[in-house]
Amino acid sequence: MSELRFKALEETHNRVPVAVNPPSDQISGFFGENIFGRQSMREFLAEDIFKKVTDAIDHGHPIDRKIADHVAAGMKAWAISKRATHFTHWFQPLHGLTAEKHDSFFNPIEGGRSIERFEGSQLVQQEPDASSFPSGGLRSTFEARGYTAWDPSSPAFITGKTLCVPSVYISYTGEALDYKTPLLRALSVLDKAATDVCQYFDKNVTRVIATLGWEQEYFLIDKAFVDVRPDLLLTGRTLFGMASARGQQLEDHYFGSIPERAMAFIHDFETEAYKLGIPVRTRHNEVAPNQFECAPVFEEVNLSVDHNQQLMDLMDRVSRRHNLRVLLHEKPFAGINGSGKHNNWSMATNTGRNLLSPGKTPKNNLMFLTFFINAIKAVHDHANLLRASIASANNDHRLGANEAPPAIMSIFIGNHLNMILDEIVKKVKKEKMTPEEKSELKLNIGKIPEILIDNTDRNRTSPFAFTGNKFEFRAVGSSANCASAMTVLNTIVADRLTEFNKEVDSLLKKGEDKDEAILHVLRNYIVSSKRILFDGNNYSADWVKEAEKRGLSNINTTPLALDFFVKKDAMHLFEKHHILNEREIHARYEIELENYMKRLQIESRLAGEIAMNQIIPAAVKYQNLLIENVRGLKMIFEGEPVVTYAVEEAAGVVSPGKQKKKSGQTISNGSAGTATGDMYSTQVGLIRETGLHIGALRSDVKSMVEERKKANSIDNIREKAGAYCDKVKPYLASIRKHADKLEMTVDNELWPLAKYREMLFTK
């Protein structure tokens, strides 16, 4: 076994769980202690300031700058009481992670003294360098100015000794350079559109809040293995690795007993999460070995997105304390399930009603059906845009891999809701409904809560499934920022609700009854969206064929998916609702393409490096051992025809399978029919097989490098990304195939990379 691999295994076997001592036995005793939430604000702000801040947060209003100094003073006092020494604007630039620039509270004053200072201007706005983050051409090196601005709807928090202020990030000229800005815009548009529609049913509704509950899947691997796997270290996934004899086929890991080391880590990061007000409630083993999942309760979308970004960073930092590493890549190991981040989405009113949950009366259920059907129609009309929102090089490995939803956007709603929709189509005609039809339809609509009680089975294969009181967008990748998918989803639903409102109002002006007007519009939406509803197995090949017949897109690569961001209808949608302007859309398109290209570039360079510097040398050593073995056997059994033939065949003197005359007899490989002959045949076959894979590896690496050079010479980023996708990426699979064949035959003592069975089954 290679020295590094042996050391990694030795370190892993010597690990002991890290003891975790939460500050209190009851989570409620320390939940939110590291956030400047309402409890802290009430303690550190004057009563009138507290009311103004909370009023602004509750109603989505900006906070008056006149009170910023008072808020900053209270926030500083709270942070210092928590031993904080620095502050930062915490934001989400377009590389997918978070960013922060720390400044000290410390300020020198006259007489060699100092004070802690944090003013309103520092709370409200900071000025980081905008040229060093992805901008898609919106900012250049000589145009470095950008601004971060405080987002009061997400509470400030403390990490270590730093006060972190959640912020948006915009350029000097006002364009959004982050994920949060368009998300906040989309949520605002949805609020207005959904509130307007609610007025048909409940005049007390004055605000609608989109809610999100994410489910975060991840792998947990001993740090020592990551240290000796350059591919895991630099790309987050294994570019090489033969499947373990035992993977997930016994189906014994899912919901099984959580291993002790993993549980120690989970306790630790959950404790830190609770202190930050992240309401993590669920934890369990996932399907693949060493795969886990955690999930919080539902929160307002913007806060939920922030919490997920905090959690991913937190998990990474805490795992290192336990000599573990969290893998958030969508497909870190071939042959077993990858990881997703299911986005459970709904809408709630200021009156406490979940708009995607049926009620106790036909009126409430008509309200439910209105939002339910509008969401279906929105996804139907903008399915390709929704697919683009979850596109990435990482997610391409997972989508459609018989473990995750395919790249075909479809919706599962279940048989009973399908029957209700069919009933609406059948009974609601262009002319007025008869009293009997009204009564029967009203009766069936009234039964919705009853039929959903035991009939909301989840279709685990559907990318967008209704699960009783929410839609579960299952196609989002585990490493993704939820904001991208949530911006698109909330925008398209807001757009549909806006149009719905216009269509219903138009019918009302013509004198139509309100309920009938609503049902007539809903009927049209059902008919025009029917093709996207599918309750069967999304993993099956039959569904791919059926989806094609229905005219649904199957966009299986990121460059093709991202193209839909810059289609005219998508650009019109974003501009109409002031979510993103044309420059911002094109900038994001270029950033995503460049990110895709760079990830494949890194993977291809690393695959070539590992193949040439580690795998081939190990295979050559093994081949030399076999050759030496054949030579040694020749010395022992010299004179036997099959021995001489085998040695000459290994040396290339004769061709495999050719007959040769020697001492008056005809022989061929293995023709002696003796144990000695079989031994030589095996050795020679291994030498030849090893040589073939070595040659194929060298050839593929060389060809891949040439294709990469060609791709790098392309100036147009879309064409370059396409070249990496179509010309470079296929070599990664071919190189892996030959390397994995070598792993199967090369002496285990010589193999340089930690193996799947070691990484996935060592506790």
NUVEX-129793 format. One line per field, with one value per residue (C-alpha): residue number from 0; residue in three letters; y, z, x. Coordinates in steps of 0.1 Angstrom, whole numbers. Example, Ala and Ser with C-alpha at 12.3 -4.5 7.8 and 13.67 -1.06 7.14 Angstrom:
NUVEX-129793
nr c(0	1)
rest c(ALA	SER)
v c(-45	-11)
w c(78	71)
u c(123	137)
//
This chain:
NUVEX-129793
nr c(0	1	2	3	4	5	6	7	8	9	10	11	12	13	14	15	16	17	18	19	20	21	22	23	24	25	26	27	28	29	30	31	32	33	34	35	36	37	38	39	40	41	42	43	44	45	46	47	48	49	50	51	52	53	54	55	56	57	58	59	60	61	62	63	64	65	66	67	68	69	70	71	72	73	74	75	76	77	78	79	80	81	82	83	84	85	86	87	88	89	90	91	92	93	94	95	96	97	98	99	100	101	102	103	104	105	106	107	108	109	110	111	112	113	114	115	116	117	118	119	120	121	122	123	124	125	126	127	128	129	130	131	132	133	134	135	136	137	138	139	140	141	142	143	144	145	146	147	148	149	150	151	152	153	154	155	156	157	158	159	160	161	162	163	164	165	166	167	168	169	170	171	172	173	174	175	176	177	178	179	180	181	182	183	184	185	186	187	188	189	190	191	192	193	194	195	196	197	198	199	200	201	202	203	204	205	206	207	208	209	210	211	212	213	214	215	216	217	218	219	220	221	222	223	224	225	226	227	228	229	230	231	232	233	234	235	236	237	238	239	240	241	242	243	244	245	246	247	248	249	250	251	252	253	254	255	256	257	258	259	260	261	262	263	264	265	266	267	268	269	270	271	272	273	274	275	276	277	278	279	280	281	282	283	284	285	286	287	288	289	290	291	292	293	294	295	296	297	298	299	300	301	302	303	304	305	306	307	308	309	310	311	312	313	314	315	316	317	318	319	320	321	322	323	324	325	326	327	328	329	330	331	332	333	334	335	336	337	338	339	340	341	342	343	344	345	346	347	348	349	350	351	352	353	354	355	356	357	358	359	360	361	362	363	364	365	366	367	368	369	370	371	372	373	374	375	376	377	378	379	380	381	382	383	384	385	386	387	388	389	390	391	392	393	394	395	396	397	398	399	400	401	402	403	404	405	406	407	408	409	410	411	412	413	414	415	416	417	418	419	420	421	422	423	424	425	426	427	428	429	430	431	432	433	434	435	436	437	438	439	440	441	442	443	444	445	446	447	448	449	450	451	452	453	454	455	456	457	458	459	460	461	462	463	464	465	466	467	468	469	470	471	472	473	474	475	476	477	478	479	480	481	482	483	484	485	486	487	488	489	490	491	492	493	494	495	496	497	498	499	500	501	502	503	504	505	506	507	508	509	510	511	512	513	514	515	516	517	518	519	520	521	522	523	524	525	526	527	528	529	530	531	532	533	534	535	536	537	538	539	540	541	542	543	544	545	546	547	548	549	550	551	552	553	554	555	556	557	558	559	560	561	562	563	564	565	566	567	568	569	570	571	572	573	574	575	576	577	578	579	580	581	582	583	584	585	586	587	588	589	590	591	592	593	594	595	596	597	598	599	600	601	602	603	604	605	606	607	608	609	610	611	612	613	614	615	616	617	618	619	620	621	622	623	624	625	626	627	628	629	630	631	632	633	634	635	636	637	638	639	640	641	642	643	644	645	646	647	648	649	650	651	652	653	654	655	656	657	658	659	660	661	662	663	664	665	666	667	668	669	670	671	672	673	674	675	676	677	678	679	680	681	682	683	684	685	686	687	688	689	690	691	692	693	694	695	696	697	698	699	700	701	702	703	704	705	706	707	708	709	710	711	712	713	714	715	716	717	718	719	720	721	722	723	724	725	726	727	728	729	730	731	732	733	734	735	736	737	738	739	740	741	742	743	744	745	746	747	748	749	750	751	752	753	754	755	756	757	758	759	760	761	762)
rest c(MET	SER	GLU	LEU	ARG	PHE	LYS	ALA	LEU	GLU	GLU	THR	HIS	ASN	ARG	VAL	PRO	VAL	ALA	VAL	ASN	PRO	PRO	SER	ASP	GLN	ILE	SER	GLY	PHE	PHE	GLY	GLU	ASN	ILE	PHE	GLY	ARG	GLN	SER	MET	ARG	GLU	PHE	LEU	ALA	GLU	ASP	ILE	PHE	LYS	LYS	VAL	THR	ASP	ALA	ILE	ASP	HIS	GLY	HIS	PRO	ILE	ASP	ARG	LYS	ILE	ALA	ASP	HIS	VAL	ALA	ALA	GLY	MET	LYS	ALA	TRP	ALA	ILE	SER	LYS	ARG	ALA	THR	HIS	PHE	THR	HIS	TRP	PHE	GLN	PRO	LEU	HIS	GLY	LEU	THR	ALA	GLU	LYS	HIS	ASP	SER	PHE	PHE	ASN	PRO	ILE	GLU	GLY	GLY	ARG	SER	ILE	GLU	ARG	PHE	GLU	GLY	SER	GLN	LEU	VAL	GLN	GLN	GLU	PRO	ASP	ALA	SER	SER	PHE	PRO	SER	GLY	GLY	LEU	ARG	SER	THR	PHE	GLU	ALA	ARG	GLY	TYR	THR	ALA	TRP	ASP	PRO	SER	SER	PRO	ALA	PHE	ILE	THR	GLY	LYS	THR	LEU	CYS	VAL	PRO	SER	VAL	TYR	ILE	SER	TYR	THR	GLY	GLU	ALA	LEU	ASP	TYR	LYS	THR	PRO	LEU	LEU	ARG	ALA	LEU	SER	VAL	LEU	ASP	LYS	ALA	ALA	THR	ASP	VAL	CYS	GLN	TYR	PHE	ASP	LYS	ASN	VAL	THR	ARG	VAL	ILE	ALA	THR	LEU	GLY	TRP	GLU	GLN	GLU	TYR	PHE	LEU	ILE	ASP	LYS	ALA	PHE	VAL	ASP	VAL	ARG	PRO	ASP	LEU	LEU	LEU	THR	GLY	ARG	THR	LEU	PHE	GLY	MET	ALA	SER	ALA	ARG	GLY	GLN	GLN	LEU	GLU	ASP	HIS	TYR	PHE	GLY	SER	ILE	PRO	GLU	ARG	ALA	MET	ALA	PHE	ILE	HIS	ASP	PHE	GLU	THR	GLU	ALA	TYR	LYS	LEU	GLY	ILE	PRO	VAL	ARG	THR	ARG	HIS	ASN	GLU	VAL	ALA	PRO	ASN	GLN	PHE	GLU	CYS	ALA	PRO	VAL	PHE	GLU	GLU	VAL	ASN	LEU	SER	VAL	ASP	HIS	ASN	GLN	GLN	LEU	MET	ASP	LEU	MET	ASP	ARG	VAL	SER	ARG	ARG	HIS	ASN	LEU	ARG	VAL	LEU	LEU	HIS	GLU	LYS	PRO	PHE	ALA	GLY	ILE	ASN	GLY	SER	GLY	LYS	HIS	ASN	ASN	TRP	SER	MET	ALA	THR	ASN	THR	GLY	ARG	ASN	LEU	LEU	SER	PRO	GLY	LYS	THR	PRO	LYS	ASN	ASN	LEU	MET	PHE	LEU	THR	PHE	PHE	ILE	ASN	ALA	ILE	LYS	ALA	VAL	HIS	ASP	HIS	ALA	ASN	LEU	LEU	ARG	ALA	SER	ILE	ALA	SER	ALA	ASN	ASN	ASP	HIS	ARG	LEU	GLY	ALA	ASN	GLU	ALA	PRO	PRO	ALA	ILE	MET	SER	ILE	PHE	ILE	GLY	ASN	HIS	LEU	ASN	MET	ILE	LEU	ASP	GLU	ILE	VAL	LYS	LYS	VAL	LYS	LYS	GLU	LYS	MET	THR	PRO	GLU	GLU	LYS	SER	GLU	LEU	LYS	LEU	ASN	ILE	GLY	LYS	ILE	PRO	GLU	ILE	LEU	ILE	ASP	ASN	THR	ASP	ARG	ASN	ARG	THR	SER	PRO	PHE	ALA	PHE	THR	GLY	ASN	LYS	PHE	GLU	PHE	ARG	ALA	VAL	GLY	SER	SER	ALA	ASN	CYS	ALA	SER	ALA	MET	THR	VAL	LEU	ASN	THR	ILE	VAL	ALA	ASP	ARG	LEU	THR	GLU	PHE	ASN	LYS	GLU	VAL	ASP	SER	LEU	LEU	LYS	LYS	GLY	GLU	ASP	LYS	ASP	GLU	ALA	ILE	LEU	HIS	VAL	LEU	ARG	ASN	TYR	ILE	VAL	SER	SER	LYS	ARG	ILE	LEU	PHE	ASP	GLY	ASN	ASN	TYR	SER	ALA	ASP	TRP	VAL	LYS	GLU	ALA	GLU	LYS	ARG	GLY	LEU	SER	ASN	ILE	ASN	THR	THR	PRO	LEU	ALA	LEU	ASP	PHE	PHE	VAL	LYS	LYS	ASP	ALA	MET	HIS	LEU	PHE	GLU	LYS	HIS	HIS	ILE	LEU	ASN	GLU	ARG	GLU	ILE	HIS	ALA	ARG	TYR	GLU	ILE	GLU	LEU	GLU	ASN	TYR	MET	LYS	ARG	LEU	GLN	ILE	GLU	SER	ARG	LEU	ALA	GLY	GLU	ILE	ALA	MET	ASN	GLN	ILE	ILE	PRO	ALA	ALA	VAL	LYS	TYR	GLN	ASN	LEU	LEU	ILE	GLU	ASN	VAL	ARG	GLY	LEU	LYS	MET	ILE	PHE	GLU	GLY	GLU	PRO	VAL	VAL	THR	TYR	ALA	VAL	GLU	GLU	ALA	ALA	GLY	VAL	VAL	SER	PRO	GLY	LYS	GLN	LYS	LYS	LYS	SER	GLY	GLN	THR	ILE	SER	ASN	GLY	SER	ALA	GLY	THR	ALA	THR	GLY	ASP	MET	TYR	SER	THR	GLN	VAL	GLY	LEU	ILE	ARG	GLU	THR	GLY	LEU	HIS	ILE	GLY	ALA	LEU	ARG	SER	ASP	VAL	LYS	SER	MET	VAL	GLU	GLU	ARG	LYS	LYS	ALA	ASN	SER	ILE	ASP	ASN	ILE	ARG	GLU	LYS	ALA	GLY	ALA	TYR	CYS	ASP	LYS	VAL	LYS	PRO	TYR	LEU	ALA	SER	ILE	ARG	LYS	HIS	ALA	ASP	LYS	LEU	GLU	MET	THR	VAL	ASP	ASN	GLU	LEU	TRP	PRO	LEU	ALA	LYS	TYR	ARG	GLU	MET	LEU	PHE	THR	LYS)
v c(0	35	53	81	57	37	68	80	46	45	81	72	41	61	87	91	113	148	155	180	201	223	253	240	207	225	240	268	279	291	293	325	338	348	369	404	394	408	398	414	445	449	448	471	495	523	513	538	527	490	496	514	487	458	477	481	444	432	453	452	489	504	517	554	564	589	560	541	556	544	509	508	519	492	465	474	472	438	425	437	420	388	396	407	429	434	439	430	432	396	392	366	375	355	329	310	314	342	370	393	421	426	460	466	485	499	536	555	589	617	611	576	563	543	537	512	528	516	543	543	550	518	498	509	508	496	497	465	461	452	442	411	393	378	406	394	426	449	459	462	463	501	502	488	506	485	489	465	477	464	440	445	417	392	396	404	375	368	343	339	375	392	409	400	422	405	428	432	438	462	480	517	521	502	468	437	418	392	366	384	416	399	376	404	421	388	384	419	414	381	398	424	400	373	399	413	378	372	401	380	358	376	414	411	399	427	408	375	360	332	305	280	248	233	198	197	164	159	133	130	117	115	144	121	106	140	150	120	124	155	152	154	182	204	196	181	149	117	118	82	53	18	11	-8	-43	-31	3	11	-20	-35	-4	-5	30	50	61	37	44	74	64	78	101	115	121	140	162	167	176	202	219	218	236	263	265	270	298	315	310	284	261	228	201	170	148	113	89	92	64	63	51	81	103	124	150	179	201	231	243	267	303	334	327	354	344	307	313	332	304	278	297	301	264	252	274	262	226	229	247	224	192	202	202	165	156	152	169	177	170	192	183	169	137	131	93	75	45	57	84	120	149	174	203	199	233	231	262	278	311	324	354	379	363	331	311	288	295	260	243	234	248	237	254	254	291	285	255	277	300	271	259	294	295	258	260	293	277	248	272	292	262	250	283	288	252	258	289	269	242	270	281	248	243	237	214	196	191	177	146	141	150	120	95	72	87	123	140	141	173	172	196	179	182	155	163	129	111	128	164	153	142	176	194	171	179	216	212	191	213	248	257	289	294	296	265	249	250	213	216	244	223	192	211	230	197	181	212	210	175	184	184	150	134	148	134	99	106	129	103	119	110	108	109	141	173	195	176	188	173	183	219	229	222	204	215	184	192	219	208	203	229	255	288	284	321	313	288	309	341	323	304	335	356	332	327	364	370	344	357	392	379	359	390	409	381	377	415	416	390	408	440	421	412	376	362	363	325	316	342	326	291	300	313	284	260	275	272	236	227	246	231	195	181	190	169	134	111	81	71	100	78	55	55	54	88	103	91	102	137	141	133	159	185	189	198	174	198	176	200	233	254	244	251	285	297	301	329	351	341	371	358	353	387	403	386	398	433	437	430	449	418	421	444	433	440	421	391	389	394	364	343	349	343	309	299	309	290	259	261	267	238	214	230	223	188	180	194	175	142	144	152	123	99	107	113	87	61	53	51	27	6	5	-7	-34	-43	-45	-69	-91	-91	-99	-127	-142	-139	-157	-185	-188	-195	-222	-239	-230	-254	-259	-247	-227	-208	-197	-187	-167	-148	-139	-130	-106	-91	-86	-111	-130	-118	-129	-159	-167	-203	-209	-239	-250	-283	-300	-291	-264	-244	-213	-193	-217	-247	-268	-275	-276	-256	-240	-230	-215	-195	-180	-173	-154	-134	-125	-115	-92	-76	-71	-58	-34	-21	-15	6	25	33	43	65	83	87	100	125	138	141	158	184	191	197	219	240	244	254	278	296	304	340	336	323	304	286	279	264	243	231	220	203	185	180	180	165	131	124	125	95	76	83	72	40	29	41	22	-10	-6	-2	-36	-53	-34	-46	-30	-22	-1	17	54	66	59	35	38	9	27	62	51	24	35	50)
w c(0	-8	21	20	18	47	68	59	70	102	111	105	126	155	155	185	185	197	229	225	254	244	266	278	277	262	228	237	264	238	205	187	213	186	165	169	168	184	219	217	199	227	252	234	215	228	227	199	178	184	171	140	131	137	118	89	89	93	64	41	44	43	76	79	79	107	131	117	143	171	157	151	187	201	177	187	224	219	198	223	251	230	229	192	181	144	120	84	57	49	13	-15	-46	-78	-72	-51	-17	8	13	41	48	85	101	137	161	174	167	181	196	210	239	227	237	218	217	200	173	149	132	113	80	86	94	63	37	30	-1	-10	-42	-70	-96	-79	-78	-108	-126	-162	-175	-153	-134	-147	-128	-132	-120	-86	-67	-54	-25	2	18	50	47	79	71	80	115	121	137	153	139	161	172	142	139	105	89	60	30	-7	-31	-60	-84	-84	-112	-93	-110	-88	-83	-59	-54	-26	-46	-73	-47	-26	-57	-67	-32	-33	-66	-54	-22	-43	-69	-43	-20	-49	-57	-20	-20	-40	-9	22	26	57	38	34	29	14	24	3	26	21	39	24	29	28	18	23	26	56	49	72	65	60	29	14	20	-1	-29	-49	-68	-37	-23	-54	-72	-44	-63	-72	-108	-103	-83	-88	-72	-39	-39	-13	-20	-12	-27	7	14	51	55	49	83	100	133	129	135	167	150	126	155	175	144	139	176	173	141	152	184	165	141	170	184	150	150	123	132	122	133	113	108	94	74	36	10	2	28	48	34	57	56	78	74	93	98	72	72	50	18	22	58	48	20	43	69	43	32	69	75	46	58	94	85	67	96	123	104	105	143	141	115	90	58	45	8	-7	-43	-61	-71	-51	-57	-89	-87	-56	-50	-52	-30	-36	-17	-19	-18	-2	-12	-2	5	37	45	73	87	92	63	41	6	-6	22	17	43	59	35	-3	-3	13	-10	-40	-27	-24	-59	-73	-60	-66	-103	-109	-96	-120	-149	-140	-140	-172	-190	-177	-173	-192	-172	-140	-154	-161	-125	-112	-140	-130	-139	-106	-110	-145	-129	-107	-128	-145	-130	-117	-82	-89	-110	-147	-166	-177	-157	-147	-118	-95	-78	-72	-85	-63	-72	-108	-105	-90	-119	-144	-126	-130	-167	-172	-154	-160	-195	-214	-207	-172	-151	-141	-105	-103	-117	-93	-63	-74	-80	-48	-30	-45	-38	-2	1	-8	28	34	3	10	45	34	-3	-4	-11	-23	-58	-50	-87	-96	-99	-87	-65	-45	-10	8	16	-4	-36	-33	-60	-58	-87	-68	-62	-28	-33	-49	-35	-31	-41	-78	-80	-56	-76	-107	-90	-71	-103	-125	-100	-94	-131	-134	-105	-120	-153	-134	-116	-149	-165	-136	-134	-171	-166	-136	-156	-180	-152	-146	-111	-91	-84	-120	-133	-112	-122	-159	-158	-137	-162	-191	-171	-163	-200	-212	-185	-185	-204	-175	-150	-145	-116	-128	-125	-138	-138	-165	-201	-210	-194	-216	-247	-233	-224	-259	-273	-250	-262	-229	-230	-219	-214	-201	-202	-184	-215	-232	-201	-194	-229	-217	-194	-225	-245	-253	-231	-201	-205	-209	-177	-156	-170	-167	-130	-124	-111	-135	-164	-197	-186	-154	-172	-197	-169	-150	-181	-188	-152	-151	-184	-172	-139	-158	-181	-153	-133	-163	-170	-134	-135	-169	-158	-125	-142	-165	-137	-115	-144	-155	-121	-99	-117	-146	-125	-101	-131	-146	-112	-112	-148	-140	-111	-135	-160	-133	-122	-157	-160	-126	-137	-169	-149	-129	-158	-186	-215	-214	-247	-231	-209	-239	-258	-229	-223	-260	-262	-232	-249	-281	-301	-311	-315	-290	-303	-331	-334	-333	-343	-317	-315	-339	-320	-325	-294	-286	-255	-229	-254	-231	-210	-178	-146	-157	-190	-174	-150	-178	-198	-168	-162	-199	-201	-171	-186	-219	-203	-180	-210	-230	-203	-197	-234	-236	-206	-221	-254	-238	-217	-247	-268	-239	-235	-273	-271	-240	-259	-288	-263	-245	-278	-283	-273	-272	-237	-249	-276	-251	-226	-254	-265	-229	-227	-260	-266	-233	-209	-227	-221	-184	-186	-209	-187	-157	-173	-180	-146	-128	-148	-136	-100	-103	-113	-99	-66	-37	-20	-50	-57	-48	-43	-13	-25	-23	2	25	23	25	50	75	105)
u c(0	13	28	3	-27	-13	-9	-44	-59	-38	-49	-86	-85	-70	-97	-120	-152	-147	-166	-194	-207	-237	-242	-275	-294	-324	-319	-343	-318	-293	-312	-304	-279	-255	-279	-291	-327	-358	-348	-314	-328	-354	-325	-300	-323	-345	-382	-391	-361	-370	-405	-393	-369	-393	-421	-397	-388	-424	-437	-407	-399	-364	-351	-348	-311	-319	-321	-291	-267	-290	-292	-254	-247	-270	-257	-221	-229	-245	-216	-190	-209	-204	-166	-167	-138	-145	-175	-181	-208	-216	-227	-232	-212	-217	-191	-217	-200	-201	-177	-166	-141	-134	-129	-121	-143	-110	-103	-73	-80	-59	-35	-25	-59	-86	-123	-146	-167	-194	-214	-247	-229	-207	-238	-257	-230	-195	-173	-155	-134	-159	-133	-121	-155	-173	-191	-196	-181	-202	-170	-134	-101	-101	-137	-132	-160	-189	-212	-226	-258	-274	-304	-323	-347	-320	-305	-269	-249	-216	-191	-160	-153	-168	-202	-216	-242	-261	-260	-267	-239	-242	-219	-211	-237	-264	-263	-267	-235	-249	-276	-295	-305	-326	-340	-353	-368	-385	-400	-413	-430	-445	-458	-477	-491	-501	-517	-538	-551	-558	-582	-606	-610	-598	-596	-576	-545	-521	-489	-478	-444	-428	-414	-386	-375	-344	-331	-293	-277	-239	-212	-189	-154	-123	-100	-70	-86	-93	-57	-45	-70	-61	-94	-115	-93	-94	-127	-149	-154	-135	-123	-111	-123	-136	-170	-168	-181	-206	-222	-258	-274	-283	-304	-292	-278	-309	-324	-300	-282	-259	-222	-207	-181	-207	-231	-204	-199	-236	-242	-214	-225	-262	-252	-234	-264	-289	-268	-271	-309	-308	-338	-323	-349	-342	-311	-307	-286	-292	-292	-255	-229	-215	-242	-264	-291	-302	-333	-347	-383	-397	-386	-391	-372	-345	-337	-338	-313	-290	-292	-283	-253	-242	-248	-227	-198	-204	-204	-171	-155	-169	-160	-123	-124	-134	-108	-136	-145	-180	-185	-212	-205	-236	-218	-186	-186	-196	-219	-238	-263	-253	-266	-293	-308	-346	-363	-397	-415	-449	-465	-480	-502	-499	-530	-512	-526	-505	-518	-508	-527	-564	-589	-621	-645	-650	-641	-607	-602	-609	-583	-559	-567	-561	-525	-519	-529	-511	-479	-484	-490	-460	-437	-452	-447	-411	-399	-367	-359	-364	-341	-315	-317	-303	-277	-241	-212	-217	-254	-250	-235	-265	-296	-311	-286	-314	-311	-322	-349	-341	-334	-370	-391	-424	-449	-463	-496	-511	-542	-567	-557	-556	-592	-602	-585	-602	-635	-630	-622	-653	-678	-665	-674	-673	-710	-724	-725	-758	-767	-762	-727	-719	-731	-713	-680	-684	-689	-658	-637	-648	-634	-598	-585	-600	-586	-551	-549	-538	-531	-501	-475	-443	-430	-393	-385	-403	-383	-412	-437	-467	-465	-496	-490	-460	-441	-408	-382	-360	-336	-316	-280	-265	-237	-260	-271	-308	-313	-309	-338	-359	-354	-367	-395	-409	-406	-425	-452	-455	-458	-485	-505	-503	-517	-543	-554	-558	-578	-602	-607	-615	-642	-656	-659	-680	-704	-693	-698	-665	-662	-671	-646	-619	-628	-630	-594	-582	-598	-579	-546	-553	-559	-529	-506	-518	-487	-463	-483	-467	-472	-451	-415	-394	-363	-377	-366	-403	-408	-381	-399	-433	-419	-406	-440	-455	-430	-412	-375	-348	-318	-290	-260	-254	-244	-277	-297	-281	-290	-326	-315	-309	-339	-362	-391	-369	-353	-387	-399	-370	-371	-409	-408	-375	-357	-327	-320	-305	-269	-274	-289	-261	-235	-249	-251	-214	-204	-222	-207	-172	-177	-188	-158	-133	-146	-141	-107	-96	-110	-93	-59	-61	-72	-43	-19	-31	-31	4	20	3	-17	6	38	20	8	43	57	31	39	76	69	50	78	103	81	80	117	122	98	118	149	132	113	138	135	97	83	55	80	101	70	55	87	90	53	58	88	68	88	57	21	-6	-26	-1	12	50	71	97	117	93	61	35	27	6	-2	-16	-15	7	-24	-3	-4	29	14	-17	5	25	-7	-21	11	15	-22	-18	13	-4	-37	-18	2	-30	-46	-13	-12	-48	-44	-14	-32	-64	-45	-26	-58	-76	-48	-50	-87	-83	-58	-82	-110	-88	-81	-118	-127	-165	-174	-205	-185	-156	-180	-196	-161	-153	-186	-186	-148	-130	-154	-158	-121	-127	-150	-126	-95	-115	-125	-90	-77	-105	-96	-61	-73	-90	-57	-28	-14	-33	1	11	-22	-17	-53	-76	-102	-140	-143	-118	-134	-170	-169	-142	-160)
//
